[in-house]
Amino acid sequence: HPVPVITIDGPTASGKGTVAHRVAQALGWHVLDSGALYRLTALAVIQKDIDPDDAEAVAHVAQNLQVEFHPEGVRLDKLEASELIRQEQVGNLASRLAPNPLLRAALLGRQRAFRQAPGLVADGRDMGTIVFQDAQLKIFLVADVQARAQRRCKQLIEKGISANLKDLLADMRERDARDIERAVAPLLPAQDAHVVDSSNLTIDQTVQSILDLWSRV
Ligand code: C5P
């Protein structure tokens, strides 16, 4: 039997990251935040002053990323990068780089290497459709854009970063559109995915609904 995987895909700020961590914790499994790999690539592209439109150069950066995930975050080239990759500027560049098929191919093996016993919870945009097509349980986590923008706004303010709901909404719509409309690995539910709408659910309720689905697999 292959190592079990639960994939959690969905639009930006749908709560995937938090939910994935909590589900992984409950099951004692590993977790993959695939968006972090796109964000780390974006950070390296900025640091190395690479042209974001140079598809091959960007893929080369991704191929050679020196990444180390640890329980509190992630290091890039031995330096703590957890906070840096959360910046909106880095997220935006990650979203602009993401349509590049060479970049996506370069990150494929790295993502699949996270599939280790006793199991993996992987969150992103194409975990169920491309990276882990044979996942035993696929979740597509959605929430309406207002709910997502409010959550993101609250998170940023809690971190002491200034945020404006109107700008966040516009930004989020733009990012969703880019993820949905791109030709390669667009954001869409896998045919066999369960759609979970968290607009009116707490994190606990969302986690529980996924654990319930898993117990029935
Ligand atoms: O999920 P997160 O916001 O951290 O991801 C940053 C960007 O990376 C997203 O806007 C998306 O364009 C891209 N991404 C992707 N495929 C994934 C994960 C993230 O294209 N599996």
py3Dmol code that shows the C-alpha trace and the ligand (Angstrom):
import py3Dmol

protein = """\
ATOM      1  CA  HIS A   1       0.000   0.000   0.000  1.00  0.00           C
ATOM      2  CA  PRO A   2       1.327   3.456  -0.846  1.00  0.00           C
ATOM      3  CA  VAL A   3       1.872   5.905   2.013  1.00  0.00           C
ATOM      4  CA  PRO A   4      -1.463   7.691   2.636  1.00  0.00           C
ATOM      5  CA  VAL A   5      -1.899  11.300   1.535  1.00  0.00           C
ATOM      6  CA  ILE A   6      -4.679  13.782   2.228  1.00  0.00           C
ATOM      7  CA  THR A   7      -4.585  16.718  -0.183  1.00  0.00           C
ATOM      8  CA  ILE A   8      -6.112  20.084   0.690  1.00  0.00           C
ATOM      9  CA  ASP A   9      -6.354  22.483  -2.234  1.00  0.00           C
ATOM     10  CA  GLY A  10      -8.186  25.758  -2.522  1.00  0.00           C
ATOM     11  CA  PRO A  11      -7.966  29.479  -3.130  1.00  0.00           C
ATOM     12  CA  THR A  12      -5.717  31.857  -1.248  1.00  0.00           C
ATOM     13  CA  ALA A  13      -6.520  32.415   2.466  1.00  0.00           C
ATOM     14  CA  SER A  14      -9.143  29.667   2.574  1.00  0.00           C
ATOM     15  CA  GLY A  15      -7.497  28.435   5.779  1.00  0.00           C
ATOM     16  CA  LYS A  16      -5.733  25.520   4.064  1.00  0.00           C
ATOM     17  CA  GLY A  17      -2.451  25.965   5.905  1.00  0.00           C
ATOM     18  CA  THR A  18      -3.881  26.039   9.408  1.00  0.00           C
ATOM     19  CA  VAL A  19      -6.303  23.239   8.663  1.00  0.00           C
ATOM     20  CA  ALA A  20      -3.578  21.074   7.063  1.00  0.00           C
ATOM     21  CA  HIS A  21      -1.343  21.477  10.116  1.00  0.00           C
ATOM     22  CA  ARG A  22      -4.148  20.611  12.495  1.00  0.00           C
ATOM     23  CA  VAL A  23      -5.216  17.541  10.519  1.00  0.00           C
ATOM     24  CA  ALA A  24      -1.583  16.375  10.337  1.00  0.00           C
ATOM     25  CA  GLN A  25      -1.191  16.913  14.084  1.00  0.00           C
ATOM     26  CA  ALA A  26      -4.345  14.917  14.842  1.00  0.00           C
ATOM     27  CA  LEU A  27      -3.139  11.985  12.712  1.00  0.00           C
ATOM     28  CA  GLY A  28       0.556  12.264  13.648  1.00  0.00           C
ATOM     29  CA  TRP A  29       1.466  12.744   9.975  1.00  0.00           C
ATOM     30  CA  HIS A  30       3.894  14.937   8.036  1.00  0.00           C
ATOM     31  CA  VAL A  31       2.723  18.143   6.420  1.00  0.00           C
ATOM     32  CA  LEU A  32       3.674  19.849   3.153  1.00  0.00           C
ATOM     33  CA  ASP A  33       2.967  23.542   2.627  1.00  0.00           C
ATOM     34  CA  SER A  34       3.578  23.566  -1.133  1.00  0.00           C
ATOM     35  CA  GLY A  35       2.864  27.308  -1.366  1.00  0.00           C
ATOM     36  CA  ALA A  36       5.971  27.838   0.783  1.00  0.00           C
ATOM     37  CA  LEU A  37       8.088  26.341  -2.012  1.00  0.00           C
ATOM     38  CA  TYR A  38       6.656  28.837  -4.506  1.00  0.00           C
ATOM     39  CA  ARG A  39       7.181  31.623  -1.975  1.00  0.00           C
ATOM     40  CA  LEU A  40      10.778  30.496  -1.284  1.00  0.00           C
ATOM     41  CA  THR A  41      11.436  30.522  -5.020  1.00  0.00           C
ATOM     42  CA  ALA A  42      10.014  34.058  -5.205  1.00  0.00           C
ATOM     43  CA  LEU A  43      12.202  35.166  -2.290  1.00  0.00           C
ATOM     44  CA  ALA A  44      15.308  33.670  -3.916  1.00  0.00           C
ATOM     45  CA  VAL A  45      14.394  35.340  -7.223  1.00  0.00           C
ATOM     46  CA  ILE A  46      14.258  38.701  -5.426  1.00  0.00           C
ATOM     47  CA  GLN A  47      17.478  38.087  -3.497  1.00  0.00           C
ATOM     48  CA  LYS A  48      19.397  36.938  -6.571  1.00  0.00           C
ATOM     49  CA  ASP A  49      17.858  39.692  -8.714  1.00  0.00           C
ATOM     50  CA  ILE A  50      16.617  37.213 -11.336  1.00  0.00           C
ATOM     51  CA  ASP A  51      14.234  38.373 -14.076  1.00  0.00           C
ATOM     52  CA  PRO A  52      10.813  36.881 -13.079  1.00  0.00           C
ATOM     53  CA  ASP A  53       9.935  36.555 -16.776  1.00  0.00           C
ATOM     54  CA  ASP A  54      12.982  34.402 -17.503  1.00  0.00           C
ATOM     55  CA  ALA A  55      11.250  31.017 -17.171  1.00  0.00           C
ATOM     56  CA  GLU A  56      14.434  28.957 -17.338  1.00  0.00           C
ATOM     57  CA  ALA A  57      16.339  31.074 -14.850  1.00  0.00           C
ATOM     58  CA  VAL A  58      13.430  30.903 -12.388  1.00  0.00           C
ATOM     59  CA  ALA A  59      13.184  27.114 -12.771  1.00  0.00           C
ATOM     60  CA  HIS A  60      16.920  26.876 -12.203  1.00  0.00           C
ATOM     61  CA  VAL A  61      16.573  28.832  -8.953  1.00  0.00           C
ATOM     62  CA  ALA A  62      13.808  26.436  -7.834  1.00  0.00           C
ATOM     63  CA  GLN A  63      15.871  23.395  -8.729  1.00  0.00           C
ATOM     64  CA  ASN A  64      18.754  24.600  -6.589  1.00  0.00           C
ATOM     65  CA  LEU A  65      16.855  25.956  -3.568  1.00  0.00           C
ATOM     66  CA  GLN A  66      18.618  25.075  -0.330  1.00  0.00           C
ATOM     67  CA  VAL A  67      15.541  24.548   1.793  1.00  0.00           C
ATOM     68  CA  GLU A  68      15.270  23.135   5.267  1.00  0.00           C
ATOM     69  CA  PHE A  69      11.838  22.776   6.875  1.00  0.00           C
ATOM     70  CA  HIS A  70      11.964  22.592  10.672  1.00  0.00           C
ATOM     71  CA  PRO A  71       9.187  22.507  13.299  1.00  0.00           C
ATOM     72  CA  GLU A  72       9.067  26.295  13.701  1.00  0.00           C
ATOM     73  CA  GLY A  73       9.399  27.273  10.061  1.00  0.00           C
ATOM     74  CA  VAL A  74      11.768  27.096   7.153  1.00  0.00           C
ATOM     75  CA  ARG A  75      15.318  28.130   6.294  1.00  0.00           C
ATOM     76  CA  LEU A  76      16.556  29.261   2.883  1.00  0.00           C
ATOM     77  CA  ASP A  77      20.324  28.984   2.366  1.00  0.00           C
ATOM     78  CA  LYS A  78      20.647  28.366   6.142  1.00  0.00           C
ATOM     79  CA  LEU A  79      18.858  31.621   6.996  1.00  0.00           C
ATOM     80  CA  GLU A  80      15.463  31.745   8.696  1.00  0.00           C
ATOM     81  CA  ALA A  81      12.920  32.669   6.012  1.00  0.00           C
ATOM     82  CA  SER A  82       9.548  31.946   7.671  1.00  0.00           C
ATOM     83  CA  GLU A  83       8.605  35.586   8.169  1.00  0.00           C
ATOM     84  CA  LEU A  84      10.114  36.845   4.916  1.00  0.00           C
ATOM     85  CA  ILE A  85       8.085  34.465   2.757  1.00  0.00           C
ATOM     86  CA  ARG A  86       4.837  35.599   4.421  1.00  0.00           C
ATOM     87  CA  GLN A  87       5.193  39.143   3.098  1.00  0.00           C
ATOM     88  CA  GLU A  88       2.466  40.134   0.624  1.00  0.00           C
ATOM     89  CA  GLN A  89       5.122  41.200  -1.882  1.00  0.00           C
ATOM     90  CA  VAL A  90       6.624  37.699  -1.851  1.00  0.00           C
ATOM     91  CA  GLY A  91       3.190  36.037  -2.080  1.00  0.00           C
ATOM     92  CA  ASN A  92       2.337  38.206  -5.040  1.00  0.00           C
ATOM     93  CA  LEU A  93       5.528  37.368  -6.873  1.00  0.00           C
ATOM     94  CA  ALA A  94       4.993  33.650  -6.096  1.00  0.00           C
ATOM     95  CA  SER A  95       1.578  33.900  -7.721  1.00  0.00           C
ATOM     96  CA  ARG A  96       3.097  35.625 -10.767  1.00  0.00           C
ATOM     97  CA  LEU A  97       5.804  32.947 -11.105  1.00  0.00           C
ATOM     98  CA  ALA A  98       3.439  29.999 -10.570  1.00  0.00           C
ATOM     99  CA  PRO A  99       2.157  29.646 -14.177  1.00  0.00           C
ATOM    100  CA  ASN A 100       5.689  28.805 -15.375  1.00  0.00           C
ATOM    101  CA  PRO A 101       5.608  25.082 -16.350  1.00  0.00           C
ATOM    102  CA  LEU A 102       9.395  24.714 -15.964  1.00  0.00           C
ATOM    103  CA  LEU A 103       9.165  26.002 -12.402  1.00  0.00           C
ATOM    104  CA  ARG A 104       6.267  23.653 -11.598  1.00  0.00           C
ATOM    105  CA  ALA A 105       8.204  20.699 -13.021  1.00  0.00           C
ATOM    106  CA  ALA A 106      11.282  21.673 -11.019  1.00  0.00           C
ATOM    107  CA  LEU A 107       9.283  21.558  -7.769  1.00  0.00           C
ATOM    108  CA  LEU A 108       7.487  18.273  -8.477  1.00  0.00           C
ATOM    109  CA  GLY A 109      10.064  15.819  -7.112  1.00  0.00           C
ATOM    110  CA  ARG A 110      10.732  17.957  -4.081  1.00  0.00           C
ATOM    111  CA  GLN A 111       7.027  17.903  -3.209  1.00  0.00           C
ATOM    112  CA  ARG A 112       6.626  14.162  -3.765  1.00  0.00           C
ATOM    113  CA  ALA A 113       9.587  13.473  -1.472  1.00  0.00           C
ATOM    114  CA  PHE A 114       7.432  14.600   1.470  1.00  0.00           C
ATOM    115  CA  ARG A 115       5.303  11.472   1.109  1.00  0.00           C
ATOM    116  CA  GLN A 116       6.701   9.472   3.985  1.00  0.00           C
ATOM    117  CA  ALA A 117       5.236   7.056   6.519  1.00  0.00           C
ATOM    118  CA  PRO A 118       3.001   7.226   8.433  1.00  0.00           C
ATOM    119  CA  GLY A 119       1.294   9.735   6.106  1.00  0.00           C
ATOM    120  CA  LEU A 120       1.214  13.217   4.608  1.00  0.00           C
ATOM    121  CA  VAL A 121      -1.210  16.123   4.557  1.00  0.00           C
ATOM    122  CA  ALA A 122      -0.339  18.349   1.570  1.00  0.00           C
ATOM    123  CA  ASP A 123      -1.864  21.753   0.948  1.00  0.00           C
ATOM    124  CA  GLY A 124      -1.708  23.903  -2.159  1.00  0.00           C
ATOM    125  CA  ARG A 125      -3.476  24.426  -5.472  1.00  0.00           C
ATOM    126  CA  ASP A 126      -2.671  21.271  -7.451  1.00  0.00           C
ATOM    127  CA  MET A 127      -1.974  18.658  -4.787  1.00  0.00           C
ATOM    128  CA  GLY A 128      -4.990  16.531  -5.738  1.00  0.00           C
ATOM    129  CA  THR A 129      -4.938  17.217  -9.478  1.00  0.00           C
ATOM    130  CA  ILE A 130      -1.216  16.879 -10.284  1.00  0.00           C
ATOM    131  CA  VAL A 131       1.259  16.204  -7.499  1.00  0.00           C
ATOM    132  CA  PHE A 132      -0.587  13.453  -5.590  1.00  0.00           C
ATOM    133  CA  GLN A 133      -3.141  12.225  -8.115  1.00  0.00           C
ATOM    134  CA  ASP A 134      -3.495   8.931  -6.245  1.00  0.00           C
ATOM    135  CA  ALA A 135      -4.174  10.576  -2.855  1.00  0.00           C
ATOM    136  CA  GLN A 136      -6.549   8.544  -0.707  1.00  0.00           C
ATOM    137  CA  LEU A 137      -8.550  11.642   0.281  1.00  0.00           C
ATOM    138  CA  LYS A 138      -8.802  14.935  -1.623  1.00  0.00           C
ATOM    139  CA  ILE A 139     -10.315  18.075  -0.138  1.00  0.00           C
ATOM    140  CA  PHE A 140     -11.110  21.290  -1.992  1.00  0.00           C
ATOM    141  CA  LEU A 141     -11.434  23.935   0.696  1.00  0.00           C
ATOM    142  CA  VAL A 142     -13.379  27.026  -0.269  1.00  0.00           C
ATOM    143  CA  ALA A 143     -14.703  30.092   1.533  1.00  0.00           C
ATOM    144  CA  ASP A 144     -16.279  33.198   0.076  1.00  0.00           C
ATOM    145  CA  VAL A 145     -13.883  35.982  -0.803  1.00  0.00           C
ATOM    146  CA  GLN A 146     -15.224  38.368   1.877  1.00  0.00           C
ATOM    147  CA  ALA A 147     -14.649  35.798   4.620  1.00  0.00           C
ATOM    148  CA  ARG A 148     -11.143  35.119   3.309  1.00  0.00           C
ATOM    149  CA  ALA A 149     -10.192  38.777   3.062  1.00  0.00           C
ATOM    150  CA  GLN A 150     -11.451  39.401   6.599  1.00  0.00           C
ATOM    151  CA  ARG A 151      -9.415  36.481   7.952  1.00  0.00           C
ATOM    152  CA  ARG A 152      -6.274  37.620   6.144  1.00  0.00           C
ATOM    153  CA  CYS A 153      -6.798  41.201   7.369  1.00  0.00           C
ATOM    154  CA  LYS A 154      -7.138  40.018  10.969  1.00  0.00           C
ATOM    155  CA  GLN A 155      -4.016  37.814  10.672  1.00  0.00           C
ATOM    156  CA  LEU A 156      -1.910  40.679   9.317  1.00  0.00           C
ATOM    157  CA  ILE A 157      -3.074  43.122  11.970  1.00  0.00           C
ATOM    158  CA  GLU A 158      -2.353  40.561  14.702  1.00  0.00           C
ATOM    159  CA  LYS A 159       1.191  40.366  13.358  1.00  0.00           C
ATOM    160  CA  GLY A 160       1.469  44.148  13.580  1.00  0.00           C
ATOM    161  CA  ILE A 161       1.397  44.584   9.801  1.00  0.00           C
ATOM    162  CA  SER A 162      -0.919  47.292   8.495  1.00  0.00           C
ATOM    163  CA  ALA A 163      -3.715  45.992   6.269  1.00  0.00           C
ATOM    164  CA  ASN A 164      -6.646  47.394   4.384  1.00  0.00           C
ATOM    165  CA  LEU A 165      -9.684  45.224   3.619  1.00  0.00           C
ATOM    166  CA  LYS A 166     -10.450  46.850   0.274  1.00  0.00           C
ATOM    167  CA  ASP A 167      -6.901  46.359  -1.049  1.00  0.00           C
ATOM    168  CA  LEU A 168      -6.782  42.799   0.274  1.00  0.00           C
ATOM    169  CA  LEU A 169     -10.049  41.964  -1.477  1.00  0.00           C
ATOM    170  CA  ALA A 170      -8.786  43.324  -4.790  1.00  0.00           C
ATOM    171  CA  ASP A 171      -5.491  41.512  -4.360  1.00  0.00           C
ATOM    172  CA  MET A 172      -7.169  38.237  -3.493  1.00  0.00           C
ATOM    173  CA  ARG A 173      -9.528  38.395  -6.495  1.00  0.00           C
ATOM    174  CA  GLU A 174      -6.552  39.034  -8.760  1.00  0.00           C
ATOM    175  CA  ARG A 175      -4.575  36.142  -7.294  1.00  0.00           C
ATOM    176  CA  ASP A 176      -7.542  33.744  -7.518  1.00  0.00           C
ATOM    177  CA  ALA A 177      -8.107  34.715 -11.149  1.00  0.00           C
ATOM    178  CA  ARG A 178      -4.445  34.058 -11.998  1.00  0.00           C
ATOM    179  CA  ASP A 179      -4.508  30.652 -10.264  1.00  0.00           C
ATOM    180  CA  ILE A 180      -7.809  29.638 -11.914  1.00  0.00           C
ATOM    181  CA  GLU A 181      -7.061  30.895 -15.420  1.00  0.00           C
ATOM    182  CA  ARG A 182      -3.509  29.628 -15.910  1.00  0.00           C
ATOM    183  CA  ALA A 183      -3.032  26.905 -18.517  1.00  0.00           C
ATOM    184  CA  VAL A 184      -0.783  24.670 -16.398  1.00  0.00           C
ATOM    185  CA  ALA A 185      -2.109  23.151 -13.157  1.00  0.00           C
ATOM    186  CA  PRO A 186      -4.991  25.608 -12.755  1.00  0.00           C
ATOM    187  CA  LEU A 187      -6.777  25.818  -9.424  1.00  0.00           C
ATOM    188  CA  LEU A 188      -9.742  23.462  -9.667  1.00  0.00           C
ATOM    189  CA  PRO A 189     -11.154  20.607  -7.618  1.00  0.00           C
ATOM    190  CA  ALA A 190      -9.962  17.138  -8.640  1.00  0.00           C
ATOM    191  CA  GLN A 191     -12.807  15.018  -9.993  1.00  0.00           C
ATOM    192  CA  ASP A 192     -12.743  12.907  -6.862  1.00  0.00           C
ATOM    193  CA  ALA A 193     -12.344  15.829  -4.404  1.00  0.00           C
ATOM    194  CA  HIS A 194     -14.745  16.617  -1.563  1.00  0.00           C
ATOM    195  CA  VAL A 195     -15.627  20.308  -1.577  1.00  0.00           C
ATOM    196  CA  VAL A 196     -15.668  21.748   1.962  1.00  0.00           C
ATOM    197  CA  ASP A 197     -16.982  25.298   2.401  1.00  0.00           C
ATOM    198  CA  SER A 198     -15.499  26.877   5.511  1.00  0.00           C
ATOM    199  CA  SER A 199     -17.214  30.293   5.200  1.00  0.00           C
ATOM    200  CA  ASN A 200     -19.420  29.525   8.189  1.00  0.00           C
ATOM    201  CA  LEU A 201     -17.247  26.944   9.940  1.00  0.00           C
ATOM    202  CA  THR A 202     -14.691  27.432  12.701  1.00  0.00           C
ATOM    203  CA  ILE A 203     -11.229  25.934  12.216  1.00  0.00           C
ATOM    204  CA  ASP A 204     -12.135  23.145  14.654  1.00  0.00           C
ATOM    205  CA  GLN A 205     -15.265  22.303  12.677  1.00  0.00           C
ATOM    206  CA  THR A 206     -13.364  22.306   9.388  1.00  0.00           C
ATOM    207  CA  VAL A 207     -10.656  20.020  10.802  1.00  0.00           C
ATOM    208  CA  GLN A 208     -13.296  17.702  12.240  1.00  0.00           C
ATOM    209  CA  SER A 209     -15.157  17.446   8.940  1.00  0.00           C
ATOM    210  CA  ILE A 210     -11.931  16.367   7.207  1.00  0.00           C
ATOM    211  CA  LEU A 211     -11.103  13.840   9.942  1.00  0.00           C
ATOM    212  CA  ASP A 212     -14.646  12.457   9.593  1.00  0.00           C
ATOM    213  CA  LEU A 213     -14.143  12.047   5.850  1.00  0.00           C
ATOM    214  CA  TRP A 214     -10.806  10.308   6.487  1.00  0.00           C
ATOM    215  CA  SER A 215     -12.351   7.878   8.983  1.00  0.00           C
ATOM    216  CA  ARG A 216     -14.729   6.784   6.217  1.00  0.00           C
ATOM    217  CA  VAL A 217     -11.989   6.153   3.600  1.00  0.00           C
TER     218      VAL A 217
END
"""
ligand_1 = """\
21
C5P
O -0.684 29.163 -0.750
P 0.260 30.332 -0.862
O -0.420 31.655 -0.848
O 1.373 30.257 0.119
O 0.943 30.167 -2.303
C 1.626 31.214 -2.916
C 1.375 31.146 -4.426
O 1.988 29.991 -4.974
C -0.106 31.042 -4.791
O -0.689 32.304 -5.043
C -0.128 30.171 -6.043
O -0.107 30.959 -7.205
C 1.170 29.401 -5.976
N 0.970 27.985 -5.683
C 0.760 27.128 -6.734
N 0.639 25.785 -6.503
C 0.690 25.291 -5.264
C 0.868 26.158 -4.158
C 1.008 27.515 -4.413
O 0.691 27.562 -7.876
N 0.582 23.976 -5.070
"""
view = py3Dmol.view(width=600, height=400)
view.addModel(protein, "pdb")
view.setStyle({"model": 0}, {"cartoon": {"style": "trace"}})
view.addModel(ligand_1, "xyz")
view.setStyle({"model": 1}, {"stick": {}})
view.zoomTo()
view.show()
